[in-house]
Amino acid sequence: MSIEELYKIYLQYPSVQTDTRKLKPGDIFFALKGPNFNGNSFAQQAVDAGAVCAVIDEKDFEIPAKTFLVQDVLAALQALAHHHRKQFHIPFLAITGSNGKTTTKELIHAVLSSTYKVYTTEGNLNNHIGVPLTILKIKSDADIAVIEMGANHQHEIESYCKIAEPTHGIITNCGKAHLEGFGSVEGVKKAKGELYDHLRKVQGTAFVMWDYDYLRDMSNGIADIIKYGTKEADITGNVLPSSTFLNVKINHPETEIHTKLVGDYNLPNVLAAVAVGREMKIGMEKIKQSVEDYTPSNSRSQLLEKNSNKFILDAYNANPSSMKLAIENFAGIDAPGKIMMLGAMAEMGEESMAEHQNLVELIKKYDWQNVVLVGKQFEPFKDQFTVFENAATAAEWFVKQNFENSYFLVKGSRSSQMEKILVAGGIV
C-alpha cells in the first residue's frame, strides 16, 4: 500500500501510537523496532486493544484486514508525517540548539497561544520518532506549528527539515553538547546549521540571537532575519537586578517582564519568545502576560522551597556550556549557605575527562558551603569534594543532613537523575 492510502486511513482515525501500553481504541499502531524489541511482535496485541490497524514491516506478523505492510515502519511514519505536513499552509517554526531549546519552545508556545491555535512538541519529543509524531498531532484548525528538533549527529536536523519543512527557525546557541557524536563545537555548529541551510533554500525566516557572532556568521544569506539580543537588534532587552527570578526589560516598546524562570542565562529564551510574538503581530501586553504566567516544569530552571531551604532544580540536561552558565549564575546570587549538587555530564566522548576537570576548576573559583558531585566521572576528585557514585546514594546522604537556611543548585544530565535527591527529601 502507498502512503496516500495510509493517509486516507489516518484521516478517518487521526491518532497514532507506537507503544501498546498507551494505545487507545481507534489508534493506528506503528510497529517500530528498537535495539531490544521488535514492534511487529506487538501487532496482534495492538489490534486486540482496539487499534484500527497496525503498520508492520515483517510479513510473518500480518493479520488479515488489520495490518498495513510496508518496507520500513519508521520510514513510513516519517513519510506519513511529511504528507500530512504538506496539507498545511501555515508557519512552521523549528527550534534547535545546544541549550535552552525546550524552554524557548515553551515560552514561544505560551506567547503564540495567547492569540492563535498552536500545536507544538510535547515535552522533549524532538527526535526521529518525536518529530513525526508531533506533526501527526496537528489538526486542521492549526494557525501555527512549533517543532523542537534535537540532534546528536550530523545530518539529523537536515532529515527533520525534510519531514517538517519549516518556514521559520531558531538556533538558540551552539555549545559543548553531544561531543561524542559531533566531535567538536565546530561539529555542533555544522549540525545545528543544517536548519539555516534549509531556511536559505526555502527563502524562510530566521530568528537570530544577534549577540552571538557565530550565529550572525552562520545565518548569512538567509532571506529574512529577525534579530534579538541585548543591543543592535530588532528586539533588545536586558536583565534587571533580581534576587530570585529573572526580570527582563524590553526596550521597544519599553516593558518590564517578571518571569518565574531562575537564571540570567534564560534571557535569550525570553527575547526569542518576544521576537516571535512581535513578528506574529501579537501586542506587547499579551506577550508580557504570557511570559509572566509561564511556570517552568520538568526539572528546568525551577525554584522550589521547603522550610528554610531553597532549591534551583535544573536537572533535565547538562553539558559544559550549560553547566558553566548555571554555576556562574548561582555564584552571583547573594545568599548564604550555597550548596551545589552536580551530576556528571553524558555523551562527552573522548573529552569527558577534560570537561569534568574543567568543571571542577570552575567550581574552585568560588566559595561554597558544600559541593556534592554525583557520577563515576567525578571519582578522581573525591579528595576535594563530596562524591557519590549515583543519585540514590547522594539522596541517602542528603536526607541525613537536616539542612537549614541553605540554597541549593541541583543540576546534571538526564542520566544522572539528580531529581531523585529532592524526591527523597520530600522537596518534589
C-alpha positions as CSV (number, residue, x, y, z in Angstrom):
1,M,0.0,0.0,0.0
2,S,1.1,3.6,-0.6
3,I,1.5,6.5,1.8
4,E,-1.6,8.1,0.2
5,E,-3.7,5.0,1.0
6,L,-2.4,5.0,4.6
7,Y,-3.2,8.7,4.8
8,K,-6.8,8.0,4.0
9,I,-7.0,5.7,7.0
10,Y,-5.2,8.4,9.1
11,L,-7.8,11.0,8.1
12,Q,-10.5,8.7,9.4
13,Y,-8.5,7.8,12.5
14,P,-6.1,10.6,13.2
15,S,-4.4,9.2,16.3
16,V,-1.0,7.4,16.0
17,Q,0.6,5.3,18.7
18,T,4.0,3.5,18.9
19,D,3.5,2.0,22.4
20,T,0.8,-0.6,23.0
21,R,0.8,0.3,26.7
22,K,-0.5,3.7,25.7
23,L,-2.7,2.6,22.9
24,K,-6.4,3.6,22.8
25,P,-9.2,2.1,20.7
26,G,-9.2,3.8,17.3
27,D,-5.4,4.4,17.2
28,I,-3.2,3.4,14.3
29,F,-0.3,1.4,15.7
30,F,3.2,1.8,14.2
31,A,5.3,-1.3,15.0
32,L,8.7,0.3,15.4
33,K,11.8,-1.7,16.1
34,G,14.5,-0.9,18.7
35,P,17.8,-2.5,19.9
36,N,15.9,-4.7,22.3
37,F,12.4,-5.1,20.9
38,N,10.5,-5.8,17.6
39,G,7.3,-3.8,17.4
40,N,6.0,-6.3,14.8
41,S,5.5,-8.8,17.5
42,F,3.1,-6.5,19.3
43,A,0.8,-6.1,16.2
44,Q,-1.8,-8.7,17.4
45,Q,-1.8,-7.1,20.9
46,A,-2.4,-3.7,19.4
47,V,-5.3,-5.0,17.3
48,D,-6.8,-6.8,20.3
49,A,-6.6,-3.5,22.3
50,G,-8.6,-1.7,19.6
51,A,-6.1,-0.4,17.1
52,V,-7.8,0.1,13.7
53,C,-4.7,-1.2,12.0
54,A,-1.1,-2.0,12.7
55,V,1.7,-0.8,10.4
56,I,4.3,-3.6,10.1
57,D,7.3,-4.4,8.0
58,E,7.6,-8.2,8.5
59,K,5.1,-10.4,6.6
60,D,5.1,-13.1,9.3
61,F,3.1,-10.8,11.5
62,E,0.3,-10.0,9.0
63,I,-3.3,-10.0,10.3
64,P,-6.0,-10.2,7.6
65,A,-7.6,-6.7,7.1
66,K,-5.8,-5.4,10.2
67,T,-2.2,-4.8,9.1
68,F,-0.6,-2.4,6.7
69,L,2.6,-4.0,5.3
70,V,5.4,-1.5,4.4
71,Q,9.1,-1.8,3.7
72,D,10.2,0.1,6.8
73,V,7.8,1.2,9.6
74,L,9.9,4.2,10.8
75,A,10.3,5.4,7.2
76,A,6.5,5.0,6.7
77,L,5.8,7.0,9.9
78,Q,8.1,9.8,8.7
79,A,6.6,9.8,5.2
80,L,3.1,9.9,6.6
81,A,4.0,12.9,8.8
82,H,5.6,14.7,5.8
83,H,2.5,14.0,3.7
84,H,0.4,15.5,6.5
85,R,2.6,18.5,6.9
86,K,2.2,19.3,3.1
87,Q,-1.5,19.8,3.7
88,F,-0.9,22.9,5.7
89,H,0.0,26.4,4.5
90,I,0.8,28.0,7.9
91,P,4.0,29.0,9.7
92,F,6.1,26.0,10.9
93,L,8.7,27.2,13.3
94,A,11.6,24.8,14.0
95,I,13.8,25.2,17.2
96,T,17.1,23.6,17.8
97,G,20.3,24.4,19.7
98,S,22.6,23.0,22.4
99,N,20.9,24.6,25.4
100,G,17.5,26.2,26.1
101,K,15.5,24.9,23.1
102,T,12.8,23.3,25.2
103,T,12.4,26.4,27.5
104,T,12.4,28.6,24.4
105,K,9.8,26.4,22.8
106,E,7.6,26.5,25.8
107,L,7.8,30.3,26.1
108,I,7.0,30.7,22.4
109,H,4.1,28.4,22.7
110,A,2.8,30.4,25.7
111,V,3.1,33.7,23.7
112,L,1.6,32.4,20.5
113,S,-1.3,30.6,22.3
114,S,-2.5,34.0,23.6
115,T,-3.7,34.7,20.0
116,Y,-3.5,31.6,17.8
117,K,-4.3,27.9,17.8
118,V,-0.8,26.4,18.2
119,Y,0.4,22.9,18.0
120,T,3.8,22.1,19.5
121,T,6.2,19.4,20.5
122,E,5.1,17.8,23.8
123,G,7.9,17.6,26.4
124,N,11.1,16.9,24.5
125,L,9.8,14.5,21.9
126,N,12.3,16.0,19.4
127,N,14.0,13.0,17.7
128,H,13.4,10.9,14.6
129,I,10.2,9.5,16.2
130,G,9.1,12.5,18.2
131,V,9.2,15.0,15.2
132,P,6.8,12.9,13.0
133,L,4.5,12.2,16.0
134,T,4.3,15.9,16.7
135,I,3.4,16.7,13.1
136,L,0.7,14.0,13.1
137,K,-1.0,15.6,16.1
138,I,-1.6,18.8,14.2
139,K,-5.2,19.3,13.3
140,S,-6.9,21.3,10.6
141,D,-7.6,24.2,13.0
142,A,-3.9,25.0,13.4
143,D,-2.7,28.5,12.9
144,I,1.0,27.8,13.7
145,A,3.1,24.8,14.5
146,V,6.2,24.8,16.7
147,I,8.6,21.9,16.3
148,E,11.5,21.2,18.6
149,M,14.5,19.4,16.9
150,G,17.2,17.7,19.0
151,A,20.3,16.1,17.4
152,N,23.4,14.3,18.4
153,H,25.0,13.6,15.0
154,Q,25.4,15.3,11.6
155,H,22.6,15.3,9.1
156,E,19.9,14.7,11.8
157,I,18.5,18.3,11.6
158,E,18.6,18.1,7.8
159,S,16.4,14.9,7.9
160,Y,13.9,16.6,10.3
161,C,13.7,19.6,8.0
162,K,12.8,17.3,5.1
163,I,9.9,16.0,7.2
164,A,8.7,19.2,8.8
165,E,9.6,21.7,6.0
166,P,9.9,24.7,8.5
167,T,9.2,28.2,7.2
168,H,10.8,29.8,10.3
169,G,13.6,28.7,12.5
170,I,15.6,29.4,15.7
171,I,19.0,28.1,16.7
172,T,19.2,29.0,20.4
173,N,23.0,28.5,20.6
174,C,25.9,26.1,19.7
175,G,27.8,24.9,22.7
176,K,29.6,21.9,24.0
177,A,26.9,19.3,23.9
178,H,26.8,15.7,22.5
179,L,30.5,15.9,21.7
180,E,30.6,12.2,21.4
181,G,28.5,12.5,18.2
182,F,29.6,15.9,16.9
183,G,33.3,15.7,17.8
184,S,33.8,19.4,18.5
185,V,32.0,22.7,18.8
186,E,32.6,23.3,15.1
187,G,30.8,20.0,14.5
188,V,27.9,21.2,16.6
189,K,27.7,24.4,14.6
190,K,27.7,22.4,11.3
191,A,24.9,20.1,12.6
192,K,22.7,22.8,14.0
193,G,23.4,25.0,11.0
194,E,21.5,22.5,8.8
195,L,18.4,24.4,9.9
196,Y,19.8,27.6,8.5
197,D,20.7,25.7,5.3
198,H,17.1,24.7,4.9
199,L,15.8,28.2,5.5
200,R,18.2,29.6,2.9
201,K,16.8,27.1,0.3
202,V,13.1,28.0,1.0
203,Q,13.6,31.7,1.5
204,G,12.5,31.3,5.1
205,T,12.8,33.4,8.2
206,A,15.4,33.0,11.0
207,F,15.2,34.5,14.5
208,V,18.8,35.1,15.4
209,M,20.4,35.9,18.8
210,W,22.5,38.8,17.4
211,D,24.8,38.9,20.4
212,Y,26.4,35.6,19.2
213,D,28.9,36.4,16.4
214,Y,28.9,32.8,15.3
215,L,25.1,32.9,14.7
216,R,25.5,36.1,12.7
217,D,28.0,34.4,10.5
218,M,26.1,31.1,10.2
219,S,22.8,32.9,9.3
220,N,24.4,34.9,6.5
221,G,22.4,34.6,3.3
222,I,19.1,33.8,4.8
223,A,16.3,35.8,3.1
224,D,14.6,37.2,6.2
225,I,16.4,37.6,9.6
226,I,14.7,38.9,12.8
227,K,17.4,39.9,15.2
228,Y,17.1,39.7,19.0
229,G,19.7,40.4,21.7
230,T,21.0,43.0,24.2
231,K,22.0,45.5,21.5
232,E,21.9,46.2,17.7
233,A,18.9,44.1,17.2
234,D,15.2,44.4,16.2
235,I,14.2,43.2,19.7
236,T,16.5,44.2,22.5
237,G,16.3,43.6,26.2
238,N,18.5,43.3,29.3
239,V,18.4,41.6,32.7
240,L,17.0,43.7,35.6
241,P,18.5,43.1,39.0
242,S,16.6,40.5,41.0
243,S,17.3,38.3,44.0
244,T,15.3,35.3,42.8
245,F,13.6,35.2,39.4
246,L,14.8,36.6,36.0
247,N,13.3,40.0,35.3
248,V,13.8,41.5,31.8
249,K,13.5,45.0,30.5
250,I,12.4,45.1,26.8
251,N,13.5,48.4,25.2
252,H,11.0,48.9,22.4
253,P,8.3,49.3,23.5
254,E,9.7,49.8,27.0
255,T,8.3,46.9,29.0
256,E,9.3,45.0,32.2
257,I,8.7,41.3,32.2
258,H,8.9,39.5,35.6
259,T,9.4,35.8,34.8
260,K,9.2,32.7,37.0
261,L,12.4,31.4,35.5
262,V,15.6,31.1,37.5
263,G,18.9,32.2,35.9
264,D,20.0,35.2,33.8
265,Y,21.0,32.6,31.2
266,N,17.3,32.4,30.3
267,L,17.4,36.0,28.9
268,P,17.9,34.8,25.2
269,N,15.0,32.4,25.6
270,V,12.7,35.2,26.7
271,L,13.9,37.6,24.0
272,A,13.3,34.8,21.4
273,A,9.7,34.5,22.6
274,V,9.2,38.3,22.4
275,A,10.7,38.4,18.9
276,V,8.5,35.6,17.6
277,G,5.4,37.2,19.2
278,R,6.1,40.6,17.7
279,E,6.7,39.0,14.3
280,M,3.4,37.3,14.6
281,K,1.6,40.6,15.3
282,I,1.0,40.0,19.0
283,G,0.8,43.0,21.2
284,M,3.4,43.6,23.9
285,E,0.9,43.4,26.7
286,K,-0.2,39.9,25.7
287,I,3.4,38.8,25.3
288,K,4.3,40.2,28.7
289,Q,1.4,38.4,30.4
290,S,2.1,35.1,28.6
291,V,5.7,35.0,29.6
292,E,4.9,36.1,33.2
293,D,2.3,33.4,33.5
294,Y,4.6,30.6,32.3
295,T,5.8,28.4,35.1
296,P,8.7,26.0,34.3
297,S,8.4,22.3,35.0
298,N,10.2,19.1,34.1
299,S,13.2,20.0,36.2
300,R,14.1,23.0,34.1
301,S,15.1,26.3,35.9
302,Q,12.6,25.6,38.6
303,L,12.8,27.3,42.0
304,L,11.5,25.1,44.9
305,E,11.2,25.9,48.5
306,K,10.8,23.8,51.6
307,N,11.0,25.1,55.2
308,S,14.0,27.5,55.3
309,N,15.8,26.0,52.2
310,K,15.6,27.0,48.5
311,F,16.4,24.7,45.6
312,I,17.2,25.6,41.9
313,L,16.3,22.4,40.1
314,D,17.8,22.3,36.6
315,A,18.4,18.6,36.2
316,Y,16.9,17.7,32.8
317,N,20.1,18.2,30.8
318,A,23.7,19.3,31.3
319,N,26.7,19.9,29.1
320,P,29.9,22.0,29.6
321,S,28.2,25.2,28.3
322,S,25.0,24.9,30.4
323,M,26.9,23.9,33.5
324,K,29.2,26.9,33.2
325,L,26.2,29.3,32.9
326,A,24.4,27.6,35.8
327,I,27.4,27.7,38.1
328,E,28.3,31.3,37.3
329,N,24.7,32.4,37.8
330,F,24.5,30.5,41.1
331,A,27.7,32.1,42.2
332,G,26.2,35.6,41.5
333,I,23.2,35.0,43.7
334,D,23.6,36.9,47.0
335,A,22.6,34.2,49.5
336,P,24.2,32.4,52.4
337,G,24.8,28.7,52.7
338,K,25.1,27.9,49.0
339,I,25.4,24.2,48.2
340,M,26.0,22.7,44.7
341,M,24.9,19.2,43.8
342,L,26.0,18.4,40.3
343,G,25.6,15.2,38.3
344,A,28.0,14.1,35.6
345,M,27.7,15.1,32.0
346,A,26.8,12.5,29.5
347,E,27.8,12.0,25.8
348,M,31.1,13.8,26.2
349,G,33.1,11.1,24.4
350,E,36.9,11.5,24.5
351,E,36.5,14.9,26.0
352,S,34.7,13.6,29.1
353,M,37.7,13.6,31.5
354,A,38.9,17.0,30.4
355,E,35.5,18.6,30.5
356,H,34.8,17.3,34.1
357,Q,38.2,18.5,35.1
358,N,37.4,22.0,33.6
359,L,34.1,21.9,35.6
360,V,36.0,21.2,38.8
361,E,38.4,24.1,38.1
362,L,35.4,26.4,37.6
363,I,33.8,25.3,40.9
364,K,37.1,26.1,42.8
365,K,36.9,29.7,41.7
366,Y,34.0,30.4,44.1
367,D,33.2,29.9,47.8
368,W,30.5,27.3,48.6
369,Q,29.2,25.8,51.8
370,N,29.4,22.4,50.2
371,V,29.9,20.8,46.8
372,V,28.4,17.4,46.1
373,L,29.4,15.6,42.8
374,V,27.5,12.6,41.5
375,G,28.8,10.1,39.0
376,K,31.8,7.9,38.3
377,Q,33.3,10.7,36.2
378,F,33.9,12.7,39.4
379,E,35.7,9.8,41.2
380,P,39.2,11.4,40.7
381,F,38.0,14.4,42.7
382,K,36.7,12.7,45.8
383,D,39.6,14.0,47.9
384,Q,38.4,17.6,47.1
385,F,34.6,17.3,47.3
386,T,31.8,15.1,48.5
387,V,31.5,12.5,45.7
388,F,28.8,9.8,45.2
389,E,28.6,7.1,42.5
390,N,24.9,7.8,41.8
391,A,21.9,9.9,42.8
392,A,20.5,7.2,45.1
393,T,23.5,7.2,47.4
394,A,23.6,11.0,47.3
395,A,19.9,11.1,48.3
396,E,20.6,8.9,51.3
397,W,23.3,11.3,52.4
398,F,21.1,14.3,51.7
399,V,18.2,13.2,53.9
400,K,20.5,12.7,56.9
401,Q,21.9,16.3,56.8
402,N,18.9,18.3,58.1
403,F,20.0,21.4,56.2
404,E,18.6,24.7,57.2
405,N,18.8,28.2,55.6
406,S,20.6,26.7,52.6
407,Y,20.4,27.5,48.9
408,F,20.9,24.6,46.5
409,L,21.8,24.2,42.8
410,V,20.8,20.7,41.6
411,K,21.9,20.1,38.0
412,G,23.1,17.2,35.9
413,S,22.5,15.2,32.7
414,R,19.2,13.3,32.4
415,S,21.1,10.0,33.0
416,S,22.3,11.3,36.4
417,Q,18.6,11.5,37.7
418,M,19.5,14.3,40.1
419,E,15.9,14.9,40.9
420,K,15.9,11.7,42.9
421,I,17.8,13.6,45.7
422,L,14.9,16.1,46.0
423,V,12.3,13.3,45.8
424,A,14.0,11.5,48.7
425,G,14.0,14.8,50.7
426,G,10.3,15.4,50.0
427,I,11.0,18.5,48.0
428,V,9.3,17.3,44.9
